[in-house]
Amino acid sequence: MKKIRLAVVLPVKDDVTSLKILIGQIRECFIDRNVDLHFTIIDDHSQIPIRPKDLFPKIDLKIVRNPYNQGHQKSIITGLSELRHNTRIDYVAVMDADGEDDPNHLPVLLEILTKNTSTVGIIAVRGSRHSTWKFFFSYKFFQQLFLVLIGKKFGSGNFMMFTANSINTLLTIPKNKLSLVASAIRHVDNLGYVRLDRGRRIDGSSKMSLTRLVDHALSIFAVFADLILLRILLLIAVLSFLLSIGVATIVVLKTLGSFELVAGVTSSILIQLLSVFFLFLNFALFSTISILILKRLEDR
């Protein structure tokens, strides 16, 4: 039986200890399986350049060093670009190098993908995770805001696997350098999803500060900026329609001479409608300004 050729893209900055342990764990996961592994390491301009001898000898490994710190998402795109013309691979996995993407789940993703030939990619949806309460509530707030603005749930990170034939698609979808997973969810058909619990960091503490989480959230929202604007405009239209009905009702009642009888109730309703309308108008103005900022993120 022909061996499956799996490439693993691992963006990393400075964390060589975790990277080396993770590569060892990945190899152990496939030790009794009919799978050949290739590793593409994207060194995002670590202070000390990562060298092959710092990792494992005699493994299929390529290290690409960014000329400057480009961030996680652009590093992932760089890794996929390196594999674009590699005709020997069958599948490509993308995962974080800190261990929070559990390497034991790689065989799970590969099995699902190989059994579902119509599926071009599998994206891991976050289950339980080990995080601080600040990060937990911040991330929950982001998810609820995403649900309100987009109308969908979002709970995916960078852990995913695709067929090699879909690499060109991933490299050409809009705004992939802002958030590859968000761009894939929006633009790529025939995706599968599987809920997986997050692992623990191999070494050190998380580098995902609140500032980075906000930046990460903004990048994801930027992928859906036009949909956000459309939903806001639709909501403004609905509220404007309700306000118009309220005003028309008062005019009609006053014309019929019944205004005094229902003035208190009608005025109260109108005041509430006006309050809601202007509150949402302020929110819409703020959101529109934010969307303009999100659009600027495309040029980062």
N, C-alpha and C positions, 0 to 999 in steps of 0.2 A: 504494500500500500504506500502511495506517495505521501511523503511527510508534508505536514502543513507548515508553511513558512510564516511566522508571526514577527512583525517588527514592533518594537515598543519605543515610543517617543517619550523622553524624560527631560523636561526643562529643569534646570537647577542653577542655583547661585550660592556658591560657597559651601553648601552642605554636603561635602564629600562623604562624610561618615555615614549619613543616612542613605546616600546614593549607593554606596558599596554594599551595605547590608540589604537594601531593597533588591538590588540585582541578584544577590545570592538567594534571596527568598523567592524571586520570580523563577530562577533556574530550578529551585527545588520543587516548585509547583508543577513543572513540566518534565521532571526527570524520568517518569515512567510513561510519558505520553508521546505520541508520534508527531512531535512538534519541534521544529528548528527555530531558535530564537535569534533575533538580531536587535541590537540596542542602538538607538540614535540618541545621543546625549547632547542637549543644547546647553552649553555653558554660557549663562547670561552675564558674562563679564565678571566672573568671580575675582576676588582680590588676588588669589593665587590660581593661575590657570589649571584646570583639571586635565590630568594626563592619563593615558591608558594604563600606565604602570601603577597609578594610584588605585585602580580598580582591580579587575581580575585579568590574569594573563590568559591568552589563548581562547578568548571568546569573540564572537562576531560583534564588533563594537566600532562605532564611529562617533567621534567627538567634534562638534562644531562650536566654535567660540564666537559669540557676538562681539563686534568691535566696541560696543558700549552697552550699558544696561538698557534693554528694550522692553522688559516686562514679560510676564508669564504668557500672555496670549500671543504676542508677536513671536515669542520663542517657539511656541507650538506650531505656528504657521511655518517658521523656518525649518523645523523638524520634518513637517509634511513635505515641504518643498524639496528637501534632500532625498525623500523617498519617491518623489514623483515619477522618476524614470527608472526606478528599480523594478524590473520585470520579474524578479525572482520571488518577491513576497506575495502572499495571498491575503493577509489581513494586517491591519495596523491598529495598535492600541495607543491611547494617550492617557497618561496618568501623572499625578503629582509624585515628586521624588521623596517626599517626607514620610511616607508610610501610611498616611491617612486614607489613601486609596489602597485598600487591602489587596495585596498581590494574589491571595487565595481566591479572589473573585475573577481573576483573569480567565481561568479555565471555564468558569460559568458563562462569561460573556462569549467566549469562543464557541462553546457548545451550542448556545442559543443561536448564534450567527450562522454556524455551519448547518444546523438543522432547518433553518428558515431561509431558504435560498432566495426568496423574494425580498428579504430584508437586507438593506445595504449598510445598516449600522445599528448598534445597540448603545443606548445611553443609560448610565447608572443614575438612578434617582436616589437621593440621600435618604437613608433610614435614620436610625439613631446615630448620634455622634458624641464625641467627648469634647466639650468646649466650656468656656466660662459662661456664667449667667448673662454677662453683658453681651457677649457675642450671640448667645442663644436668643435673647429677646430682640436684639438688633436684626438678626436674620429673620425672625418671625415677622417683625414689622415690615421688612422688605418684601417678604412673601405676600403679606396681606395687601400691601400697596400695589404690588404687581397684579394681584387678582382683581383689584378695583380698577386699575388703569388699563389692563390688557384683557381681563376677563378669563384668564387661564391661571392654573397653578404652575409654579416654577420651583423646582427643588433639585436641580442638577448642578454638578461641578464640572471638573475637567476629565472625569473618568469615563471613557467611551472607547468603542471599538468599531472599526469600519472595514469594509472590503477594500482591497487595494485598488479596485477599479473606480472607487468613489473618491479617491484622493484628489483628482482633478476638479471634481465638483466642489469639494470642501475648500479648495484653494481659490475658487472663482465666485463663491456666494458672497453677497454684499456684507460688509462690515465684519468679516470674519476675524479681523485683527483686534476688534473691540471685545468680542466674546464668541469664540468658535461654537460653543455648545448652543448659545442663544440663536446664532445665525443658522445653525444646522436644524434646530427645532422649527424655526420659521420657514426655511427655504428648501429643506431636503425632504423628499417623500420617502415612504417605506422605511420609517425608523421604528425600532422597537425600544421598549423601556423595561428596566428591571429594578426593583427596589433592593438596595444593598446598604447594610450598615457600614458606617465609616470606621476605619481602624484608628489606632493610636499613633501619634507621632513616634518615629523611631528615636529621634535625638532632639534635645532642645525644646523650646516652646514655640507656639504658633507665631508667625510673622504677620498674621492677618489682624492688623489694628483696626479700630473703628474708622479711621481715615481711609484705609485701604478697602474696607468693606463698602464704604460710601462710594468710592471710586469704582469698585467692582459693580455695584448696583447701577450706577449711572451708565456704565458701559453696556450693561444688559438692556437697560431702558432705551438706550440710543438705537439699538437694533430694531426696536418696536416704536420708534418716535412718531412715525406717521399714523400708526394705529392709535397711539395715545392721544394725539391731536384730534383725530376723528371722533373718538369717544367723548372727548371734552366738548367738542362742537355740538355733538348730538345731545348731550345733557343740557347744554346751554339752550338749545332749541326747544327741548321739552319744557324747561323751566320758564322760558319766555312765553311759550304757549299757555302754560298754566296761569302765569301772571296776566296775560291778555284776557283770559276768561274771567279772572277776578275783577279786573277793571271794567270789562264789558257788563258783568253782572251788576255792579254798582250803578253804572250809567242807566241800565234798563230799569232797575228798581227805582231810581230817582225819577226817571221819566214817568213811571206808572204811579208815582206818589206813594210808594210803599217803602221809601228809603228810611223813614224815621222808625218804622217797625222793626227793621232788621239791621239798622245802621251799626249797632254795637257788635253783632255777630259778624256781619260782613266786613266791617272795618278791621276786626280782630284777625279774620282770615287773610285779608289783604295785607295787613302789616306782617303777618307771618310769611306770606308768600314773598313779599318784598325783602324781608330779612334773609330768607333762604336764597333768593335770587342774587342779592348783592354779595352775600357770603360766598356763594359759588362763583360769582363773577370775579371776586378777588382771587379765589383759588385757581380759576381758569387763567387769569392774567399771570399769576405766579407760575403756573404749569407751562404756559406758552413761553415765558422767558426761559424757564428751565429747559424746554425742548430746544430752544435756540442754542443754549449752552451744550446740550447733548449733541447737536449737529456739529458743533465745533470739535467735539471729541473725535470725530471721524478723521480729522487732520493730524491727530497726535502722532 
